[in-house]
């Protein structure tokens, strides 16, 4: 889940899907400094980063692949502006699944009728996936912040 940094420009682009502040661009073409165009498929972006892509931007683009979903989480524009935004709400959805599994575990421990083991097992699996996704997002954010200091 390493962060990839591409220096170049993105022409103004409209998302193929947009919902609750998150956008999916397909395809998204980034032209690097040498003039070589790179086409990316199904790239997600959120918040201010998605707005910058819609308008077109020139600078450094921070790409990551968090939870299997490729996206741009940060942009440093040539004018000095830094934009950072998560590009998915996967962590929130995973937390809801973990909470449901924990709720069923409590019901089981209290020996209340209606206990099912399946949500507990699924909740445990979602917890592992949540930790993986969260660590990837934190690593992407640290790479973005560390590049600002150097």
Backbone as JSON, one array per atom type, in Angstrom:
{
  "sequence": "XXXXXXXXXXXXXXXXXXXXXXXXXXXXXXXXXXXXXXXXXXXXXXXXXXXXXXXXXXXXXXXXXXXXXXXXXXXXXXXXXXXXXXXXXXXXXXXXXXXXXXXXXXXXXXXXXXXXXXXXXXXXXXXXXXXXXXXXXXXXXXXXXXXXXX",
  "N": [[0.81, -1.18, 0.0], [1.91, 1.25, -0.79], [2.55, 4.75, -1.18], [2.33, 6.49, -4.19], [3.95, 9.01, -5.96], [3.26, 11.38, -8.36], [4.47, 13.78, -10.48], [3.14, 16.36, -12.3], [0.47, 17.13, -14.53], [-3.13, 17.39, -14.56], [-5.75, 17.35, -16.77], [-8.84, 19.23, -16.83], [-11.52, 17.31, -15.54], [-14.5, 15.4, -15.46], [-16.31, 13.54, -13.03], [-17.34, 10.06, -13.29], [-19.0, 9.0, -11.48], [-20.52, 10.32, -8.57], [-20.98, 10.76, -5.19], [-22.05, 11.73, -2.04], [-19.83, 13.45, -1.6], [-17.68, 11.98, -2.53], [-15.87, 11.01, -5.39], [-15.6, 9.24, -8.52], [-13.32, 8.86, -11.02], [-13.04, 7.96, -14.34], [-11.8, 7.34, -17.38], [-8.77, 8.66, -15.87], [-6.41, 10.93, -16.78], [-3.08, 11.55, -16.31], [-0.51, 13.7, -17.02], [2.87, 13.52, -16.98], [5.91, 15.31, -15.98], [7.71, 14.92, -18.07], [6.11, 14.77, -20.24], [4.82, 12.46, -20.81], [1.86, 10.68, -21.0], [-0.28, 9.21, -18.64], [-2.71, 6.87, -18.13], [-5.24, 6.27, -15.83], [-7.48, 3.99, -14.39], [-10.73, 4.01, -12.94], [-10.37, 5.78, -10.59], [-10.52, 7.07, -7.38], [-11.52, 9.99, -5.54], [-11.82, 12.53, -3.05], [-13.57, 15.28, -1.48], [-11.78, 18.35, -1.34], [-9.72, 17.56, -3.01], [-10.98, 16.15, -5.08], [-12.41, 18.28, -6.19], [-10.31, 19.87, -7.16], [-9.34, 18.2, -9.16], [-11.52, 18.18, -10.85], [-11.42, 20.83, -11.79], [-8.98, 20.83, -12.99], [-5.51, 20.47, -12.59], [-2.13, 21.25, -11.62], [0.83, 19.95, -10.47], [2.05, 18.02, -7.7], [0.86, 14.76, -7.35], [-0.59, 12.52, -5.13], [-0.93, 9.22, -5.02], [-2.69, 6.36, -3.91], [-3.52, 3.02, -2.84], [-5.94, 1.92, -1.18], [-7.43, -0.5, 0.68], [-7.85, -1.94, -1.61], [-8.87, -0.12, -3.36], [-8.07, 2.2, -5.77], [-6.86, 5.54, -5.52], [-6.64, 9.16, -5.34], [-5.21, 10.87, -2.81], [-4.0, 13.17, -2.05], [-2.84, 16.43, -3.08], [-0.34, 18.61, -4.12], [-0.26, 21.67, -5.2], [1.29, 23.62, -7.81], [1.31, 26.29, -7.1], [1.7, 26.29, -4.39], [-0.33, 25.49, -2.73], [-1.69, 23.01, -0.6], [-3.58, 20.1, -0.69], [-5.53, 17.73, 0.97], [-7.41, 14.8, 1.31], [-9.45, 12.15, 2.38], [-10.42, 9.42, 0.32], [-12.49, 7.63, 0.45], [-15.19, 6.04, 2.26], [-14.81, 3.7, 3.54], [-13.72, 2.85, 5.99], [-15.6, 3.76, 7.86], [-17.85, 2.19, 7.21], [-16.82, -0.35, 7.79], [-16.42, -0.09, 10.54], [-19.06, 0.0, 11.43], [-19.88, -2.62, 10.87], [-18.15, -4.03, 12.59], [-19.09, -3.06, 15.03], [-21.68, -4.16, 15.04], [-21.04, -6.88, 15.19], [-19.76, -6.9, 17.7], [-21.92, -6.18, 19.31], [-23.55, -8.45, 19.03], [-21.84, -10.27, 20.24], [-21.88, -9.39, 22.9], [-24.56, -9.92, 23.49], [-24.44, -12.69, 23.35], [-22.65, -13.24, 25.46], [-24.14, -12.37, 27.62], [-26.01, -14.28, 27.65], [-28.51, -14.1, 26.34], [-31.56, -14.8, 24.67], [-31.62, -15.42, 21.16], [-29.07, -15.19, 20.24], [-26.52, -15.23, 17.81], [-23.79, -16.75, 16.25], [-22.56, -16.2, 13.84], [-22.6, -13.33, 13.09], [-20.7, -12.46, 14.96], [-18.33, -13.72, 14.19], [-18.05, -12.66, 11.61], [-17.83, -9.96, 12.32], [-15.36, -10.03, 13.66], [-13.64, -10.67, 11.54], [-14.04, -8.39, 9.97], [-12.94, -6.51, 11.68], [-10.2, -7.12, 11.53], [-9.75, -6.48, 8.82], [-10.42, -3.77, 8.93], [-8.31, -2.77, 10.52], [-6.18, -3.18, 8.77], [-6.89, -1.53, 6.57], [-7.03, 0.95, 7.83], [-4.37, 1.29, 8.73], [-3.1, 1.5, 6.28], [-4.22, 3.9, 5.29], [-3.26, 5.71, 7.21], [-0.51, 5.47, 6.75], [-0.39, 6.52, 4.14], [-1.18, 9.16, 4.66], [0.9, 10.0, 6.36], [3.05, 9.85, 4.58], [2.34, 11.88, 2.81], [2.4, 14.14, 4.53], [5.07, 14.03, 5.36], [6.44, 14.53, 3.02], [5.96, 17.21, 2.74], [7.57, 18.36, 4.61], [10.09, 17.86, 3.68]],
  "CA": [[0.0, 0.0, 0.0], [2.81, 2.39, -0.83], [2.08, 5.94, -1.86], [3.05, 6.83, -5.4], [3.89, 10.44, -6.22], [3.44, 11.72, -9.78], [4.55, 15.21, -10.7], [2.66, 16.66, -13.64], [-0.78, 17.87, -14.6], [-4.37, 16.7, -14.91], [-6.7, 18.22, -17.47], [-10.15, 19.2, -16.16], [-12.2, 16.03, -15.75], [-15.75, 15.2, -14.72], [-16.4, 12.16, -12.52], [-18.4, 9.21, -13.82], [-19.92, 8.83, -10.34], [-20.27, 11.22, -7.46], [-21.95, 10.54, -4.14], [-21.65, 12.14, -0.69], [-18.51, 14.07, -1.58], [-16.67, 11.1, -3.1], [-16.01, 10.94, -6.84], [-14.83, 8.24, -9.25], [-12.93, 9.34, -12.34], [-12.69, 6.83, -15.2], [-10.39, 7.29, -16.99], [-8.13, 9.9, -15.43], [-5.12, 11.0, -17.46], [-2.08, 12.42, -15.7], [0.65, 13.91, -17.87], [3.99, 13.82, -16.09], [6.78, 16.41, -16.4], [8.37, 14.6, -19.34], [5.11, 14.8, -21.31], [4.24, 11.13, -20.98], [0.51, 10.58, -20.43], [-0.56, 7.95, -17.93], [-4.16, 6.73, -17.95], [-5.61, 5.49, -14.66], [-8.89, 3.56, -14.43], [-11.53, 3.99, -11.71], [-9.62, 6.44, -9.53], [-11.4, 7.78, -6.45], [-11.01, 11.2, -4.88], [-12.85, 13.11, -2.2], [-13.43, 16.63, -0.97], [-11.06, 19.37, -2.1], [-8.91, 16.9, -4.03], [-11.88, 15.9, -6.22], [-12.71, 19.58, -6.81], [-9.12, 20.28, -7.91], [-9.29, 17.37, -10.36], [-12.58, 18.68, -11.74], [-10.98, 22.08, -12.4], [-7.68, 20.64, -13.61], [-4.49, 20.85, -11.61], [-0.74, 21.01, -11.97], [1.63, 19.83, -9.26], [2.36, 16.65, -7.28], [-0.33, 13.98, -7.03], [-0.28, 11.4, -4.25], [-1.85, 8.12, -5.29], [-2.62, 5.22, -3.01], [-4.46, 1.93, -3.09], [-6.37, 1.61, 0.17], [-8.53, -1.46, 0.67], [-8.05, -2.38, -2.97], [-9.47, 0.96, -4.15], [-7.09, 3.22, -6.12], [-7.36, 6.89, -5.36], [-5.72, 10.27, -5.11], [-5.54, 11.39, -1.48], [-3.37, 14.46, -1.81], [-2.29, 17.2, -4.19], [0.42, 19.82, -3.82], [-0.31, 22.48, -6.41], [2.51, 24.4, -8.07], [1.19, 27.57, -6.41], [2.0, 26.12, -2.98], [-1.5, 25.0, -1.99], [-1.71, 21.58, -0.31], [-4.92, 19.56, -0.49], [-5.55, 16.33, 1.41], [-8.75, 14.33, 1.62], [-9.68, 10.71, 2.21], [-11.21, 9.22, -0.88], [-13.56, 6.64, 0.62], [-15.74, 5.93, 3.61], [-14.74, 2.28, 3.85], [-13.49, 2.66, 7.42], [-16.88, 3.95, 8.56], [-18.68, 1.0, 6.98], [-16.23, -1.46, 8.53], [-16.7, 0.14, 11.96], [-20.45, -0.4, 11.68], [-19.89, -4.09, 10.9], [-17.48, -4.45, 13.83], [-20.01, -2.75, 16.14], [-22.75, -5.16, 15.02], [-20.46, -8.12, 15.71], [-19.56, -6.71, 19.13], [-23.25, -6.2, 19.91], [-23.97, -9.86, 19.12], [-20.98, -10.91, 21.23], [-22.43, -9.02, 24.21], [-25.8, -10.71, 23.65], [-24.03, -14.07, 23.64], [-22.04, -13.31, 26.8], [-25.21, -12.2, 28.6], [-26.87, -15.46, 27.5], [-29.84, -13.66, 25.94], [-32.09, -15.54, 23.51], [-31.45, -14.76, 19.87], [-27.64, -15.08, 19.94], [-26.02, -15.88, 16.6], [-22.33, -16.69, 16.22], [-22.09, -15.72, 12.54], [-22.21, -11.91, 13.12], [-19.49, -12.28, 15.77], [-17.21, -14.15, 13.35], [-17.92, -11.65, 10.55], [-17.32, -8.76, 12.97], [-13.93, -10.22, 13.92], [-12.96, -10.56, 10.25], [-14.1, -6.99, 9.59], [-11.99, -5.8, 12.53], [-8.88, -7.32, 10.94], [-9.72, -5.7, 7.59], [-10.41, -2.37, 9.35], [-6.96, -2.44, 10.95], [-5.34, -3.12, 7.57], [-7.27, -0.34, 5.81], [-6.66, 2.13, 8.61], [-2.92, 1.44, 8.7], [-2.76, 2.0, 4.94], [-4.59, 5.32, 5.21], [-2.33, 6.46, 8.06], [0.77, 5.49, 6.04], [-0.53, 7.48, 3.04], [-1.22, 10.5, 5.23], [2.25, 10.31, 6.84], [3.89, 10.1, 3.41], [1.96, 13.21, 2.32], [2.91, 15.13, 5.47], [6.52, 13.96, 5.39], [6.93, 15.17, 1.79], [5.86, 18.65, 2.94], [8.71, 18.78, 5.45], [11.38, 17.73, 2.96]],
  "C": [[0.87, 1.25, 0.0], [2.18, 3.55, -1.59], [2.97, 6.18, -3.07], [2.87, 8.33, -5.65], [4.19, 10.68, -7.7], [3.43, 13.23, -9.88], [4.13, 15.49, -12.13], [1.38, 17.45, -13.6], [-1.94, 16.95, -14.97], [-5.25, 17.73, -15.6], [-8.03, 18.17, -16.73], [-10.93, 17.94, -16.54], [-13.46, 15.96, -14.9], [-15.82, 13.75, -14.24], [-17.53, 11.39, -13.21], [-19.44, 8.92, -12.74], [-19.52, 9.79, -9.25], [-21.38, 11.02, -6.43], [-21.34, 10.91, -2.79], [-20.22, 12.68, -0.61], [-17.39, 13.21, -2.14], [-16.94, 10.95, -4.59], [-15.15, 9.81, -7.4], [-14.58, 8.79, -10.64], [-12.47, 8.14, -13.16], [-12.83, 7.23, -16.66], [-9.92, 8.66, -16.51], [-6.72, 9.89, -16.03], [-4.23, 12.02, -16.76], [-0.89, 12.5, -16.65], [1.81, 14.32, -16.99], [4.87, 14.92, -16.7], [7.43, 16.17, -17.76], [7.4, 14.62, -20.53], [4.44, 13.46, -21.57], [2.89, 11.07, -20.27], [0.32, 9.2, -19.8], [-2.06, 7.9, -17.64], [-4.44, 5.79, -16.78], [-7.1, 5.19, -14.72], [-9.49, 3.59, -13.03], [-10.77, 4.52, -10.5], [-10.59, 7.25, -8.68], [-10.7, 9.01, -5.89], [-12.15, 11.77, -4.06], [-12.54, 14.55, -1.86], [-12.73, 17.59, -1.9], [-10.2, 18.78, -3.2], [-9.76, 16.63, -5.28], [-12.21, 17.2, -6.94], [-11.53, 20.07, -7.64], [-8.99, 19.48, -9.2], [-10.35, 17.82, -11.35], [-12.14, 19.94, -12.49], [-9.72, 21.9, -13.25], [-6.62, 21.16, -12.67], [-3.11, 20.52, -12.14], [0.06, 21.01, -10.68], [2.0, 18.39, -8.98], [1.07, 15.97, -6.86], [0.08, 12.74, -6.25], [-1.34, 10.33, -4.43], [-1.62, 7.0, -4.3], [-3.63, 4.17, -3.41], [-4.85, 1.41, -1.72], [-7.57, 0.69, 0.14], [-8.84, -1.95, -0.73], [-8.6, -1.32, -3.89], [-8.4, 2.0, -4.48], [-7.68, 4.61, -5.98], [-6.25, 7.9, -5.2], [-6.12, 10.89, -3.77], [-4.92, 12.75, -1.21], [-2.85, 15.1, -3.07], [-1.52, 18.38, -3.6], [0.51, 20.6, -5.13], [0.97, 23.28, -6.57], [2.49, 25.75, -7.37], [1.48, 27.49, -4.91], [0.84, 25.61, -2.14], [-1.4, 23.48, -1.81], [-3.14, 21.15, -0.03], [-4.81, 18.11, -0.08], [-6.99, 15.96, 1.75], [-8.8, 12.82, 1.44], [-10.59, 10.53, 1.01], [-12.24, 8.1, -0.77], [-14.06, 6.65, 2.06], [-15.76, 4.47, 4.05], [-14.53, 2.03, 5.34], [-14.78, 2.8, 8.22], [-17.77, 2.73, 8.41], [-18.14, -0.2, 7.76], [-16.48, -1.32, 10.03], [-18.12, -0.25, 12.33], [-20.56, -1.92, 11.76], [-19.25, -4.64, 12.16], [-18.4, -4.2, 15.03], [-21.16, -3.76, 16.2], [-22.25, -6.5, 15.56], [-20.23, -8.04, 17.21], [-20.88, -6.75, 19.89], [-23.73, -7.65, 20.07], [-23.11, -10.64, 20.11], [-21.49, -10.62, 22.64], [-23.7, -9.8, 24.49], [-25.46, -12.14, 24.01], [-23.46, -14.2, 25.05], [-23.08, -13.14, 27.91], [-26.22, -13.33, 28.55], [-28.33, -15.08, 27.22], [-30.28, -14.47, 24.73], [-31.9, -14.73, 22.24], [-29.98, -14.59, 19.49], [-27.31, -15.86, 18.67], [-24.51, -15.7, 16.56], [-21.81, -16.08, 14.92], [-21.75, -14.22, 12.54], [-20.94, -11.64, 13.93], [-18.25, -12.63, 14.94], [-16.97, -13.12, 12.23], [-17.37, -10.35, 11.14], [-15.83, -8.85, 13.25], [-13.13, -10.1, 12.62], [-12.94, -9.1, 9.77], [-13.14, -6.14, 10.42], [-10.57, -5.93, 11.97], [-8.73, -6.46, 9.68], [-9.68, -4.2, 7.91], [-9.0, -1.93, 9.76], [-6.01, -2.32, 9.76], [-5.61, -1.84, 6.78], [-6.82, 0.93, 6.53], [-5.15, 2.35, 8.6], [-2.45, 1.94, 7.33], [-3.07, 3.47, 4.79], [-3.63, 6.18, 6.03], [-0.96, 6.55, 7.4], [0.73, 6.48, 4.88], [-0.49, 8.9, 3.56], [0.16, 10.92, 5.73], [3.18, 10.61, 5.68], [3.6, 11.48, 2.83], [2.53, 14.3, 3.22], [4.44, 15.18, 5.48], [7.12, 14.65, 4.15], [6.88, 16.69, 1.92], [7.06, 19.18, 3.71], [10.03, 18.73, 4.69], [11.5, 18.64, 1.78]]
}
